[in-house]
C-alpha cells in the first residue's frame, strides 16, 4: 500500500487497517517459522506499512 493511499484514509480507517496489518504480520511470521513462506520480503513490507500507519496516526494526534 502506498503512502499516498494511506494519507487519504481517516483515523478510524487507519486504526482498522493497523489491526489487520498486525494480524497479517503474525500470520506471515508463523508461516516463515514453519517454512511455508516462500517470499520472506513480505514481512519487511508489512512492517513498513505498519510503521507508516503509526506515523500518520501520531502526526494526526499531535495536530489535535
Secondary structure, DSSP 8 states (H G I E B T S, - for coil): --HHHHHTS-HHHHHHHHHHHHHHHHHHHHHHHHT--S-THHHHHHHHHHHHHHHHHHHHHHH-
